[in-house]
Structure formats: structure tokens, C-alpha cells
Amino acid sequence: MMFGFLGTCLGLLLSPYCWCQKAELCFIDAACIHQSDAALMHRGIRGIGSFLLVSKELRILWSPAYLQRLWCVFELATYKKLNTSGRISLAPLFVEKAVMTGYFGIPLFSAALFILRVNR
């Protein structure tokens, strides 16, 4: 059971380096725009239009607070203005949290039950 879990984790970690996948580029605004240096942040914000213009899709990791953040509204409006034919897709964050909780929680719970059973 643990080898299957470890093998799956290893596969997930190595899958981006698989030769059989097509290359897709991703721009993550929080990672690509400097968050603390004001000069670098302004350069990144000035250049975001170029990224949004050539993007085929804007994937939004949606949470209830998404549209309450001015930056997110700006990014969404800029994408729609510059790239009228581009797709917008929403991925609710609670789905990923639930999957990851189950994915890591079930093996940990199983291991705990196994240890308790062995120690009897």
C-alpha cells in the first residue's frame, strides 16, 4: 500500500518532465510579478498585457474572495479587452483541496490503523 502511494507521488513529481507531453507555457502572476520590490512590480505590471494578449486561455483558480481583489478584477478585464477570442476557465480551489485531503489523508489514516493493529 505504501509503495503504491510513494510510486504515485513520484509519478506526479516526474510527470512534467515526461517526453510524451506537449509543451505548454504558464504565466502565474503571483510568481512572475515581484511582490515586494516596487520597481520590479511596476515593470511586471506594465508587461502583463503582452502575456495576456498572446494567451489562449485565462485559467482562474477561483475562491469566494477572487472578485473582491482589485488585482484579479484588473487582470480579468485586461484579458477580455486585449484578447476577445481567448477562453476563460474557472477552477474552484475547494475541489483541489478536497482531492488532496483525500489523497494524502486516506493513506495516512490507513497507515495509522495498520500501526494500531500491529501493536495490539
N, C-alpha and C positions, 0 to 999 in steps of 0.2 A: 504494500500500500504506500509506504513512504517513498519507495523508488519510483513509483508512478507519479507521485506528486513532485518529486525532485526532477524527474525527466520532463514533466510538463513545464515546470519553471525554467529549466534550461532551454527548452524549445522556444518558450516565449521570449527569453532574453536573446537568443541567437537568430530568431526569425527575421529581424530587419537586415541581417547580413546574408540571407539566402540568395543564391544566384538566380533563382527562378522567379523572383518578384520583379515587377516593373518598377522603375524608379519614379517616385513621386516626391515632390518637394513640399515642405510645410513651413509656413511662417507662423510662429507663435508670438503674439505681440508682447506678452509679459517677459518672454525670454529674449526677444530680439530688440526691444527698446529698453534702453538703460533706465533703471528705476530710481536711481539716487543722484546721478550727476546731471544737473540741469542742462548743460551744454550738449551732452550726448543725447539726452532725452529729446531736446528740440530737433536735433539732426534726424533722429529716428522718426519723430512725428512728421517732419517735413517729407520724409521719404516713404511714408506708409502708402501714399496714393499710388506710387509705382507698383508696389506689391499687389494692392487691391485691384488695380487696372488689369493686370495680366493673370489674375487668379480665375480659375474656372469655377471655384466653389468657395463659399464662406461657411465654414462649419462652426457653429456656435455651441459651446459647451454651456447649456442653459441651466440656470438656477433661478429661484424666485427673485433674487436681487439683481439679475442681469440688467434689466432695463432701468434700474434705479441708479446705475453708474453712468455718469455723463460720458466717460470714455467709450463705453460699449455702444451707447446710442450714436456717438460721433462716428465710430468705426462702421456700424451698420448703415448709417445714412451715406457715408462716403462710398462704401462699396456699391450701394444701389445706384448712386448718382454716376459713378465712374464706369461701372460695369453692369449695364442694364440687362445683358443676356446671361449674367452669372447666376448660378444656383445658390440658394441659402438653405442650409440644412441644420436642424436643431437636434442636439444630442443631450437629453436630460442627464444631469450629473447623478441623480439618485439611482439610475439604472446601474451605472458603473460601480457605485458604492455597494449596492446590493449584491452584484455579481462577485466583487472582490471579497466582501464579507463572507459569502457562502464558499467561495473558492478556497480561502485560507482558513475559515472557521471550521468547516467540516473535517478536514484532515487533522487540525489541532484538537478538536473535540474527540475524534476517533483515537488519536494517539493518547489523549488523557484517559479515555476509557480503557484502552489497552494496558496502560501502566497500572491503573487501579485494579484491573482484573489479574494482572501478573503478580501484584503484591499481596493478594489475598492468601 
